[in-house]
Amino acid sequence: MRKFTSLLFAFILAQAAFAQAPATWQTAFNQLQPKLQSINAQILSRWDGQKHGTAFSEDLSLANSNRGYELINPATQSQLLAVIDSMLSAFEMVGLRAIGLTIQYPIFVEGFPNRDKYLQFYENVVQLARARHFTILLGCQATFVDSVFGEPNLTNDVKNFYIGLNSTRYKTEKMQMLQTIIDRLAPDYLTVEMEPQAMTINLLQLVDFQADSMAAYTDYFLRHVNKKNTQIGAGAGTWDDFVYFEKLAQTGIDFIDYHIYPPHFSYFDDVVFRIDSLAKAHNKELVIGEAWCYKATNGEMTNITNPVATSAEIYSRDMFDYWVPIDTLFIKALVNLSHFSRVKVTSFFWPTLLYGYLTYNPAIHGNMSFSQKLRSGQQAGFQRMLQKQLSPAGAFLQKQIAAATAVTEKPAERPAGFALAQNYPNPFNPSTVISFQLPVNSRVTLKVFDVNGREVATLMDEEMPAGNHIVRFTPRDLAAGLYFYKITAGKFSRIRKAVFVK
């Protein structure tokens, strides 16, 4: 009875929030929900259900280079780096294994103001990420120069730097910046060109970004940059002309990167399958560098004229828990698509929404500007992030990732016998991987105990197929020290030691 009462109360609150929301929101919700349900159904109809091992990621927004001088202020930089480290820890809690990092042209170009300061900042950020064993997906496009997303001091530096800019100069400077990124930061994945419409606008229309030109830039970078161990990719948004993907697929890139923004029209449920087929035909890996669900009506999407800022009002809607049902449908679609298309890295947008939303109140938020709503929502999300509290969307993603990473891809042959491997790394902080193998389908329990024999975590308790399996253990509120993990599968039982350090 208590559970029913709680559900009924939650339903009443949800209906009240729906009633308070602006009419445009209600229209968008009513259009997006069936659209995303249809997208999920289409993915499931094509997918065999096999998990691929995608590294799921979030944008490390506090280190986004569009923040400009905020990143290199000596009075606050140490504190910023500490908060970024806390942000990385919060990402681990969700189960994310990669980060999306945006470092925009031309901040690493020789002669650009504060170039060395920016470079030192990002070396510190990458060091923090590497210490936590994150895969790094780095995008290098063009700095925002609009008043909505561009930091004023950086914007001024960029506009002055662009005097005399043309396609030839851009190509040469960008090549030098890419080599600096590889030499000094060594990302796992580096997207060298992306979103041609946004690039055209952010480069003040001084550089040609037709499909042939974008492919030529990419080919030039591939021929002149020593990529070392970094995988090089390029791509476009699902809203861009498909010819961009076709041209880029014919270059020597290692992966195609695509951004999924509006799920409206055919931008998701048609284009993504065409990209999947194109990648297979040209033997390219796939990366989803950004994924974000516009909270817009079909009519608003039709009338959008600015691909950089879109609409300030549409951006500000993301901050409210009114959209949780839509966000969870979008997350589900992205996770399943990532497995279906065997995507290497999938990066979500707006990381604060994994931790906290605002609840819409027309008396409070009705008269707020876009910037005020965005700032309030991000502050609420960051506060909960630092407290390690998940929003409903964050908890949903955490479960989706846990279900996806608990089992690896099916091997070609069954293991010869039962086995429990030593966890790696060991000692570990903040997480470790435990692998085991099953020669036959088995009921598996995998539990963790402290030195006093008390159970502190159940990592698995379910029927598992024969094969090799991996489980990630991330202690929650446990003291540093010696722990034991025990597997039971049928008559097989084995115990091993793990050392948690802080």
N, C-alpha and C positions, 0 to 999 in steps of 0.2 A: 504494500500500500504506500509506503514511504517513497519507493522508487517511482511509482506511478505519479504521486503528487509532485515530485521534483521535475519529472518530465513535463507534466501539465503546466507547472509554473514556468519552465523554460520556454514552452510553446507560447504561452501568453505573452511573455516578455518579447519573444521574437516577433509576434504579431503586432505588438505595440510599437516596436522599433520600425517595422515595415510601414505602419500607419503614419509615423512621424516623418518618414523619409520624403524628400522631394519627389514629385510625380515623375520627373525624368529618371530618377534612380529606379523607381518601380518599373518603368518601361524597360530600362536596360536589364534589370534583373529578370523580368519575364521573357526577354529575348535571349539572354545569355544562358539561362539554366537549361532549356531544351537543346540549345545549340551544343553546349558542352556535354550533355548527356549523349547526344548523337555522335559527337567526336569520340567519346569513350567507347561507345558501342562499335564504331568503325574500327578502332584500334584493336579491340578485343576480337573482332571477327577475323582479323588478319594475323594475329599473334598466336604462336603455339604455346604461350605460357612459360617459355623457358627464360630464366633470369640470365642477364648478361654480365653484370658486375660493373655497371656504370658508376663513375665517381660523381656523386651529386654535390653541387657547389652553391655558394651564395656569393653575391657581389660584396667585396670588402669595401663598402661605401665610404667608411671613414678615411680610407687611403686613396680615394678617387682623385686623380690629379686635377680635375676641374675645381677642386677646393682651393687650389692655388696657394696664396700666401699663408693660409691657415695651416698648411702642412709644414712650413719651414720657419714658423715663428719660434725663436729660441726660448721665449718665456714659457711656452706651453707645449713644446714638442715632446718633451719627456713624458708629460701627462698623457698626451695623445697616443704615444706608442704604448703606454701601459693600458689604455682603454682598448686599443686595437688588439692587444694580446688577450684581454678579457673577452673581446668579441670573437676571437678565434676559439677560445675555450668554450664559449656558448655555441659556436658552430659544431664543435665536437659533440656536444650534448645531444644535438639533433641527429648526429650520425653522418654529417657532411665530411667528405674526405678530400675536397678540393676547394679552392677559392678562386673567384673571378677578380682580377686586378686590372684596373684601367689606368694606363699611363699614356697620355695623349701627346701627339706631335704638336708643337716642336720643343717640349720642355727639356729634352736631352740633347738637342742639337747644339753643337759647339757655338759659343757666342750668344746663346739665349740667356737673358737675365736670370741669375740664381740657378743656373744649370747644375753646378756642383752641389748646391744645397739640396735640390730635388733628388739628385742621384744618391746622395748620402742617406736621405730619408728613406728612399725605397730599398736601399741595401739593408737598412734596419728592419723594415717591414718584412722583406723576404726572409731574413734571418729568423724572425719570430715564427713565420709560417713553416719554415723548414724544421725548426725545433719541434714542431707539433706534427711533422710528417704529412703536411698537406701537399697535394698536387697543385701546381700553380698554372692557371690559365690566364694569360696576359693578352689584353687587347690594346693595340696601338692605332687609334684613329686620330681625329683632329679635335683640338680643344674647343669646347663650347664658347662662343663669343657673344651669346645673347644675354640679356639682362635677367633672364629667369634662372639659368643654370651656370652662368659664367661668373666667377669671382672677379670683382672689379679690377683689382690690381693685375691679376693674371691676364684678364681680357685686354687691358690696356697694353701690357707687354706684347701679347700675341699680335694685336692689330698693328702695332709699330713694327714688329718683326716681319709681318707679311708685306710690307712695302716692297714692291718690285718682285713679288712672288709669281712664279709661273710653273708650268708642269715640269719643266726640266730641273729647275731648282728644287722643287718639292721632291722629286724622285731622288735626287742626290742627297739632300738633307735627311730624308726619311730613311734611306739606306744606312747612313751613318748612325742614326738614332737606333735603328734595329740592331746593328752590330754592337752598339753600346749595351743595349738591353741583354743580348745574349752573353756578352763577355762578363758583364758585371752582375746580372741577376739570374741568368741561366734558367728561365722558366721551362716548364715541361712542354707547354703548348703556347705558341705565339701567333696570334691572328694579326696579319700585317695590313689587311684591308677589309673594310666592313661598312655596311649601310651607305651606299653611294649618294643617296639623297641628302642625308645628314652631312656627309663629307663635303658635298658641293656648297651647302649653306655655311658650314663652319669655316671653310676655306675662302669665304667671301666671293665665291664663284670665280676665283682666280685660277683654279686648276680644273682641267677637264676630267670628268668622271663618268663618261660614257662607258659602256661595257667593254669595248675593245681597249680603251685607255686603261681602265682599272686592271684588266688582265695583263696589259703590257707592263704596268708598274709592278705587279706581283711577279711576273716573269723576270723582270730586272732585279728585284730583290733576291730572288732565288738564285740567280746567276752570280751575284756579287757578294752575298752575305755568307760567311762561314757559320752555318747553323749549329755545328757541334752536335750536342745531344738534344737540342730543342726541335720539336716538331713544328713545322711551319704550315699555317693555313690561311685561308681567306674566305670571304663569303658575303652574304647580304641578308636583308630582312625578308621575311616571307611575303611582305607587301611589295617588294621590289620586283621589277620585271625579271621573269625567270631566265632571260638570256644572260644575266650576270652569273648565275650559277653554271649555266652551260659553258660560258667562256672560261670561267675560273677552273672548272673541272678538267679542262684541256691543258692546264699548266702543270708544273711539277709539284704542286702543293701536296703535303702529306694528308691534310684533312680539309673538309668543307665545314665551315662554321656558319650556322644560320641562327638568326634571332627570330623568335616567335613572339609577336606582340598581339595584335588583335586576333581573337579567335573568330571574328566576324567573317561572313561571306565564305570564301574558299581559302583564306590565309592560313588555316590550320589543317582542315581535314582533306584538302586536295594537295596543296603545295608541299607539305611535309612528306607525303608519299612519293611525289615526283622527285624530291630531293633524295630520298632513300634509293629510288631506282637509279638515279643519276650517279650517286656515289658507288653503287655496286658495279655499274657499267664501266666506271673509270678507276675502280680499285682504290677508292679514297675512304679514309676513316671519316666519321662524323662527330661533330661537336655542336652542342646547342649553347652558344655563348651567353645568351640572355633569353629569358622567357617571362612574359608578363601579360596579364589579362586586363585589357582596357575595360573599365567600367563605363562603357558608352553605349548609347542606342545605335541602331543601324543607321538612323538618320544623321546622328552626330559623326559617325565614321565616314559617311559619304561626303560630309561638308568640311572635313578637316583639310586645311590648306598648309599648315606649318608642320612638317615632319619632325622638327627638332623639339619644340615645346608642345606640339599638338595643341591641347587646350589646357590651360591652367586649372580649370574647373574639373576636368576629367582626371588629371593627376591627383588632385586633392581628395577625390572620393576614396582612393585606396586605403586611407587611414582609418576607416570606420568598420566596426565589426558587423555591420549590416551585410557586408559582402563575404562573410566567412563561408557560407554554402557555395558561393561561386568560386572562391579561391581553392576550396578543397576539391571541387570537381576539376579545376584546372591542374592542380598538383597531381591528381590521380592520372589525368591524361598524359602529363609530361613524364611521369614515372613509367607508365606502361609503354609509351612511345619510345622512351629511351631503351627499353629492353627489346622491343620489336625491331628497332633500327640499329641496335647494337652500338649506341652512342657512347663515345669514350668519356666525355664529361658533359653534364647538364647543369647549367647555372641558372638559378632563380633570381628574381629581381626583388627590390624592397625587402631587405633582410629583417628590418625591424618588425615586420608583420608576423614573423615566426614567433614573436615573443609578446607583442601587445598591440591592441587596436584602441581607438577611441569609440565610445558609444555615442551615436549621433543624438544631439539635443538641439532642436531648431532654435531655442532661446539662446543657446551658447554659440553654436557653430553656424547658425543661419547667416549671420552678418560678418563672419570671419573672412579675411582675404585668403587666397590660395596659399600664400606663404605662411600665414598664421596657422592654417589647418595642417599644412604639411609639417611645419615645425613642431606643433603640438603633438601630432601623431608620432613623429620620429622620437621626440623626447620620451613619450610614454613607452614606446617600444624599446628604446635604449635602456630606460630605467629597469624594465622587467628583464631585459637581456642580461644586464649586469647582476641581477638577482637570480639568474638561471631559472626563470619562469617562462613556460611556453604558452603561447596562445593556442586556441583550438586548431588553427591552421598549422602551427608548428608541431603540435602533438600528432596531428594527422600525418604530416610529412615524416616525422620521426618513426612512426609505425610503418609507413610505406617503405622507408629505407631499411628498417630492421628486417622486414619480410623479404626484401629484395636481396639483402646481403647475407642472410643466414645460410643460404644455400648457393654454392657455386654452380657453374654450368655442368651439365651431365657429362661425365667422361665417356670416352669411347668404350672402355672396358671397366668392369666392376673390380674394385679392389679385392685382393686375394683373401684378406682377413680384416678383423677389427683392429683399430689402432687409434691412439690418442697422442697427438704430437705435443712437444714442448711449446708453450706459448711464445710468441715473438712480437715485439721485443721483450726481453726479460733480463733485468728489471725494466719496468715500464712506467710511463707517465705521459699522457693521461689515459691512454687506452692500449690494449694489446689484442692480438688475434690468436684465437684457439682453433686449431683444425683437427678434424678426426675423419676416419673413413669407416664405411659400413659395407660389408660384402653382400648383405641382404637388407631388404626393407625391415626397419626396426623401430620400436618405441624407444625414444632417446630422452634421457634426462641428463642435463648438464648443470651442475650446481657448484657454487663457490662457498667455501667455509673459512672461518678465521682460525687462529691457532688454538682456540678453545673449543673448536668443533662446532661452533654455532653457524648455521646457514646464513649467509649474508646476501646471496643473490641466486636466482634461478635464471639461467641463460637460455635454457631450452627444456621443454617438456611436451613432446609431440611425436607423432609418427613421422619418420623420415625415410626417404627412398635410399636405396643402395647408391653409394658413390662417395666422393670426397666433399667435405663440408667445412665451412668456415663460420665462426661466430666471433663478433667483436665484443670485448668486455671493457666497459668504461665505468669504473667505480663511481658510485653516487654517495657522497658524504661518508666515505670510509677513511679510516686513518691509514697512514703509510705503514707498511709492514709485510709480513709473510702471510700468504693465503694459499689455500689448496683448492684445486678444481677437480671435480669427480664426474666421470661419465658412467652411465649405466645404459647398456643397450642389450636387451635380452639377457643372456647369462654373462655377457662381457661387462667387466667393471675395471676402471683404472683411475688412479689419482696421481696428479702432478703438482709441483710447487710453482707459485708465481709470486714475485716480489713487486709490490707497489711502492714507488718512491715519490716524494714531493720535494 
